[in-house]
């Protein structure tokens, strides 16, 4: 995709411990602490399994909109199958 730049950030799980490596157990506080001050581009895309099922709330009770405000960037939760990630990348 012409002009598209994608950055991938490693997030270490300090909340549950560094040996926990699944995205479904990441918290907003770990995301905030490790992404604050970085160039995040125009939007932050995360896996929807980082949120409680059917809600826009992380396991540490921070909402998606609260984290978006704290990082000053729109955040979108994507399905784990990758289809909506692709659609967002091509602008659909």
N, CA and C atoms as an extended XYZ file, in Angstrom:
276
Properties=species:S:1:pos:R:3:atomname:S:1:resname:S:1:resid:I:1 pbc="F F F"
N         0.866       -1.169        0.000 N   UNK     1
C         0.000        0.000        0.000 CA  UNK     1
C         0.909        1.227        0.000 C   UNK     1
N         0.805        2.001       -1.045 N   UNK     2
C         1.689        3.150       -1.216 CA  UNK     2
C         1.513        4.165       -0.087 C   UNK     2
N         2.632        4.576        0.496 N   UNK     3
C         2.624        5.597        1.543 CA  UNK     3
C         2.287        5.093        2.936 C   UNK     3
N         1.977        3.817        3.066 N   UNK     4
C         1.615        3.267        4.377 CA  UNK     4
C         2.870        2.909        5.159 C   UNK     4
N         2.919        3.371        6.387 N   UNK     5
C         3.994        2.994        7.298 CA  UNK     5
C         3.367        2.309        8.505 C   UNK     5
N         3.874        1.155        8.857 N   UNK     6
C         3.360        0.395        9.992 CA  UNK     6
C         4.497        0.161       10.972 C   UNK     6
N         4.235        0.421       12.240 N   UNK     7
C         5.208        0.142       13.301 CA  UNK     7
C         4.604       -0.878       14.251 C   UNK     7
N         5.407       -1.819       14.670 N   UNK     8
C         4.981       -2.831       15.634 CA  UNK     8
C         5.775       -2.602       16.911 C   UNK     8
N         5.064       -2.555       18.037 N   UNK     9
C         5.703       -2.307       19.325 CA  UNK     9
C         5.569       -3.531       20.218 C   UNK     9
N         6.674       -3.957       20.780 N   UNK    10
C         6.649       -5.032       21.772 CA  UNK    10
C         6.187       -4.437       23.097 C   UNK    10
N         5.205       -5.084       23.723 N   UNK    11
C         4.723       -4.655       25.036 CA  UNK    11
C         5.005       -5.777       26.026 C   UNK    11
N         5.743       -5.458       27.062 N   UNK    12
C         6.062       -6.429       28.114 CA  UNK    12
C         4.962       -6.368       29.167 C   UNK    12
N         4.487       -7.526       29.570 N   UNK    13
C         3.399       -7.611       30.535 CA  UNK    13
C         3.955       -7.508       31.957 C   UNK    13
N         3.961       -6.303       32.489 N   UNK    14
C         4.406       -6.104       33.866 CA  UNK    14
C         3.284       -6.389       34.861 C   UNK    14
N         2.034       -6.238       34.419 N   UNK    15
C         0.884       -6.428       35.307 CA  UNK    15
C         0.799       -7.873       35.797 C   UNK    15
N         0.874       -8.823       34.887 N   UNK    16
C         0.777      -10.239       35.246 CA  UNK    16
C         2.134      -10.931       35.302 C   UNK    16
N         3.179      -10.264       34.823 N   UNK    17
C         4.519      -10.839       34.837 CA  UNK    17
C         5.071      -11.016       33.436 C   UNK    17
N         6.371      -10.835       33.321 N   UNK    18
C         7.025      -10.873       32.016 CA  UNK    18
C         6.940      -12.225       31.323 C   UNK    18
N         6.657      -13.289       32.075 N   UNK    19
C         6.541      -14.607       31.447 CA  UNK    19
C         5.197      -14.784       30.739 C   UNK    19
N         4.249      -13.878       30.984 N   UNK    20
C         2.943      -13.929       30.324 CA  UNK    20
C         3.079      -13.212       28.987 C   UNK    20
N         2.889      -13.948       27.906 N   UNK    21
C         3.171      -13.391       26.576 CA  UNK    21
C         1.969      -13.404       25.636 C   UNK    21
N         0.766      -13.522       26.161 N   UNK    22
C        -0.429      -13.509       25.309 CA  UNK    22
C        -1.049      -12.115       25.315 C   UNK    22
N        -1.513      -11.667       24.174 N   UNK    23
C        -2.073      -10.315       24.073 CA  UNK    23
C        -3.355      -10.155       24.880 C   UNK    23
N        -4.086      -11.227       25.106 N   UNK    24
C        -5.336      -11.151       25.852 CA  UNK    24
C        -5.172      -10.803       27.317 C   UNK    24
N        -3.948      -10.810       27.822 N   UNK    25
C        -3.707      -10.454       29.220 CA  UNK    25
C        -2.914       -9.158       29.363 C   UNK    25
N        -2.833       -8.371       28.297 N   UNK    26
C        -2.196       -7.057       28.403 CA  UNK    26
C        -3.183       -6.055       28.983 C   UNK    26
N        -2.672       -5.113       29.736 N   UNK    27
C        -3.519       -4.100       30.361 CA  UNK    27
C        -3.231       -2.727       29.769 C   UNK    27
N        -4.170       -1.822       29.984 N   UNK    28
C        -4.006       -0.447       29.508 CA  UNK    28
C        -2.798        0.208       30.154 C   UNK    28
N        -2.555       -0.110       31.431 N   UNK    29
C        -1.418        0.542       32.093 CA  UNK    29
C        -0.084        0.103       31.502 C   UNK    29
N         0.030       -1.145       31.065 N   UNK    30
C         1.256       -1.578       30.387 CA  UNK    30
C         1.382       -0.909       29.021 C   UNK    30
N         0.283       -0.822       28.286 N   UNK    31
C         0.311       -0.142       26.994 CA  UNK    31
C         0.701        1.320       27.165 C   UNK    31
N         0.064        2.000       28.104 N   UNK    32
C         0.342        3.419       28.322 CA  UNK    32
C         1.797        3.654       28.722 C   UNK    32
N         2.280        2.887       29.680 N   UNK    33
C         3.642        3.086       30.186 CA  UNK    33
C         4.691        2.874       29.102 C   UNK    33
N         4.436        1.927       28.207 N   UNK    34
C         5.448        1.584       27.217 CA  UNK    34
C         5.282        2.297       25.871 C   UNK    34
N         4.122        2.919       25.658 N   UNK    35
C         3.899        3.626       24.396 CA  UNK    35
C         3.926        5.145       24.540 C   UNK    35
N         3.755        5.634       25.758 N   UNK    36
C         3.729        7.088       25.990 CA  UNK    36
C         5.025        7.718       25.486 C   UNK    36
N         4.879        8.786       24.715 N   UNK    37
C         6.035        9.503       24.207 CA  UNK    37
C         6.622        8.952       22.917 C   UNK    37
N         6.109        7.814       22.440 N   UNK    38
C         6.598        7.250       21.176 CA  UNK    38
C         5.779        7.812       20.017 C   UNK    38
N         6.374        7.839       18.854 N   UNK    39
C         5.655        8.250       17.654 CA  UNK    39
C         4.744        7.097       17.237 C   UNK    39
N         3.457        7.263       17.488 N   UNK    40
C         2.489        6.203       17.222 CA  UNK    40
C         1.775        6.381       15.889 C   UNK    40
N         2.129        7.415       15.155 N   UNK    41
C         1.498        7.637       13.858 CA  UNK    41
C         0.123        8.255       13.995 C   UNK    41
N        -0.787        7.854       13.099 N   UNK    42
C        -2.129        8.438       13.039 CA  UNK    42
C        -3.155        7.671       13.862 C   UNK    42
N        -2.884        6.414       14.156 N   UNK    43
C        -3.830        5.586       14.910 CA  UNK    43
C        -3.080        4.406       15.504 C   UNK    43
N        -3.652        3.863       16.576 N   UNK    44
C        -3.102        2.676       17.223 CA  UNK    44
C        -4.105        1.548       17.046 C   UNK    44
N        -3.649        0.442       16.493 N   UNK    45
C        -4.501       -0.722       16.283 CA  UNK    45
C        -4.092       -1.802       17.271 C   UNK    45
N        -5.072       -2.308       18.006 N   UNK    46
C        -4.814       -3.368       18.980 CA  UNK    46
C        -5.725       -4.551       18.683 C   UNK    46
N        -5.399       -5.678       19.244 N   UNK    47
C        -6.248       -6.855       19.116 CA  UNK    47
C        -7.425       -6.731       20.077 C   UNK    47
N        -8.628       -7.080       19.600 N   UNK    48
C        -9.813       -6.969       20.443 CA  UNK    48
C        -9.736       -7.881       21.670 C   UNK    48
N        -8.882       -8.910       21.629 N   UNK    49
C        -8.800       -9.800       22.789 CA  UNK    49
C        -8.072       -9.160       23.970 C   UNK    49
N        -7.559       -7.933       23.795 N   UNK    50
C        -7.007       -7.180       24.923 CA  UNK    50
C        -8.119       -6.586       25.786 C   UNK    50
N        -9.344       -6.617       25.266 N   UNK    51
C       -10.490       -6.036       25.962 CA  UNK    51
C       -11.393       -7.138       26.495 C   UNK    51
N       -12.173       -6.796       27.508 N   UNK    52
C       -13.161       -7.752       28.016 CA  UNK    52
C       -14.150       -8.080       26.906 C   UNK    52
N       -14.619       -9.303       26.892 N   UNK    53
C       -15.508       -9.781       25.843 CA  UNK    53
C       -16.749       -8.895       25.718 C   UNK    53
N       -16.944       -8.331       24.538 N   UNK    54
C       -18.123       -7.516       24.272 CA  UNK    54
C       -18.081       -6.113       24.850 C   UNK    54
N       -16.947       -5.710       25.421 N   UNK    55
C       -16.831       -4.390       26.044 CA  UNK    55
C       -15.564       -3.698       25.551 C   UNK    55
N       -15.507       -2.405       25.752 N   UNK    56
C       -14.304       -1.638       25.417 CA  UNK    56
C       -13.556       -1.286       26.695 C   UNK    56
N       -13.306       -2.326       27.510 N   UNK    57
C       -12.648       -2.152       28.806 CA  UNK    57
C       -11.517       -3.174       28.930 C   UNK    57
N       -10.346       -2.689       29.315 N   UNK    58
C        -9.201       -3.567       29.561 CA  UNK    58
C        -9.359       -4.270       30.909 C   UNK    58
N        -8.529       -5.267       31.169 N   UNK    59
C        -8.598       -6.028       32.419 CA  UNK    59
C        -8.323       -5.181       33.656 C   UNK    59
N        -7.657       -4.042       33.490 N   UNK    60
C        -7.386       -3.158       34.631 CA  UNK    60
C        -8.429       -2.046       34.762 C   UNK    60
N        -9.599       -2.248       34.155 N   UNK    61
C       -10.760       -1.349       34.253 CA  UNK    61
C       -10.582        0.004       33.579 C   UNK    61
N        -9.613        0.134       32.706 N   UNK    62
C        -9.439        1.352       31.912 CA  UNK    62
C       -10.186        1.139       30.598 C   UNK    62
N       -10.950        2.160       30.182 N   UNK    63
C       -11.685        2.029       28.930 CA  UNK    63
C       -10.786        2.349       27.742 C   UNK    63
N       -11.214        1.898       26.593 N   UNK    64
C       -10.488        2.181       25.362 CA  UNK    64
C       -10.401        3.689       25.130 C   UNK    64
N       -11.484        4.404       25.393 N   UNK    65
C       -11.474        5.859       25.197 CA  UNK    65
C       -10.553        6.558       26.198 C   UNK    65
N       -10.473        6.053       27.422 N   UNK    66
C        -9.550        6.644       28.403 CA  UNK    66
C        -8.101        6.490       27.942 C   UNK    66
N        -7.748        5.299       27.471 N   UNK    67
C        -6.382        5.083       26.988 CA  UNK    67
C        -6.111        5.942       25.756 C   UNK    67
N        -7.095        6.063       24.895 N   UNK    68
C        -6.957        6.902       23.713 CA  UNK    68
C        -6.662        8.351       24.102 C   UNK    68
N        -7.363        8.855       25.096 N   UNK    69
C        -7.119       10.217       25.585 CA  UNK    69
C        -5.727       10.339       26.196 C   UNK    69
N        -5.326        9.358       26.974 N   UNK    70
C        -4.018        9.401       27.646 CA  UNK    70
C        -2.857        9.378       26.653 C   UNK    70
N        -3.030        8.630       25.569 N   UNK    71
C        -1.972        8.536       24.561 CA  UNK    71
C        -2.153        9.561       23.438 C   UNK    71
N        -3.287       10.251       23.475 N   UNK    72
C        -3.593       11.288       22.484 CA  UNK    72
C        -3.573       10.743       21.051 C   UNK    72
N        -4.268        9.612       20.869 N   UNK    73
C        -4.323        8.979       19.551 CA  UNK    73
C        -5.591        8.127       19.469 C   UNK    73
N        -6.238        8.067       18.306 N   UNK    74
C        -7.369        7.144       18.166 CA  UNK    74
C        -6.876        5.697       18.267 C   UNK    74
N        -7.639        4.883       18.979 N   UNK    75
C        -7.283        3.466       19.132 CA  UNK    75
C        -8.441        2.627       18.611 C   UNK    75
N        -8.126        1.643       17.799 N   UNK    76
C        -9.130        0.758       17.229 CA  UNK    76
C        -8.814       -0.679       17.616 C   UNK    76
N        -9.826       -1.387       18.109 N   UNK    77
C        -9.674       -2.802       18.449 CA  UNK    77
C       -10.057       -3.623       17.223 C   UNK    77
N        -9.156       -4.470       16.783 N   UNK    78
C        -9.369       -5.287       15.594 CA  UNK    78
C        -9.630       -6.734       15.961 C   UNK    78
N       -10.500       -7.362       15.160 N   UNK    79
C       -10.748       -8.792       15.346 CA  UNK    79
C        -9.437       -9.556       15.168 C   UNK    79
N        -9.345      -10.681       15.777 N   UNK    80
C        -8.104      -11.455       15.716 CA  UNK    80
C        -7.911      -12.174       14.384 C   UNK    80
N        -8.948      -12.206       13.531 N   UNK    81
C        -8.798      -12.878       12.235 CA  UNK    81
C        -8.030      -12.042       11.214 C   UNK    81
N        -7.852      -10.759       11.479 N   UNK    82
C        -7.044       -9.910       10.617 CA  UNK    82
C        -7.775       -9.220        9.484 C   UNK    82
N        -9.032       -9.589        9.215 N   UNK    83
C        -9.734       -8.978        8.091 CA  UNK    83
C        -9.977       -7.487        8.292 C   UNK    83
N       -10.437       -7.082        9.473 N   UNK    84
C       -10.685       -5.650        9.664 CA  UNK    84
C        -9.378       -4.867        9.789 C   UNK    84
N        -8.308       -5.520       10.205 N   UNK    85
C        -6.994       -4.868       10.193 CA  UNK    85
C        -6.632       -4.486        8.759 C   UNK    85
N        -6.799       -5.413        7.847 N   UNK    86
C        -6.520       -5.146        6.436 CA  UNK    86
C        -7.427       -4.038        5.908 C   UNK    86
N        -8.717       -4.087        6.241 N   UNK    87
C        -9.652       -3.062        5.780 CA  UNK    87
C        -9.265       -1.685        6.298 C   UNK    87
N        -8.836       -1.589        7.549 N   UNK    88
C        -8.401       -0.298        8.093 CA  UNK    88
C        -7.148        0.200        7.376 C   UNK    88
N        -6.267       -0.713        7.058 N   UNK    89
C        -5.020       -0.324        6.402 CA  UNK    89
C        -5.260        0.210        4.995 C   UNK    89
N        -6.259       -0.330        4.292 N   UNK    90
C        -6.531        0.150        2.938 CA  UNK    90
C        -7.591        1.245        2.924 C   UNK    90
N        -8.099        1.611        4.103 N   UNK    91
C        -9.017        2.735        4.202 CA  UNK    91
C       -10.468        2.427        3.936 C   UNK    91
N       -10.903        1.206        4.143 N   UNK    92
C       -12.320        0.861        3.947 CA  UNK    92
C       -13.071        0.877        5.251 C   UNK    92
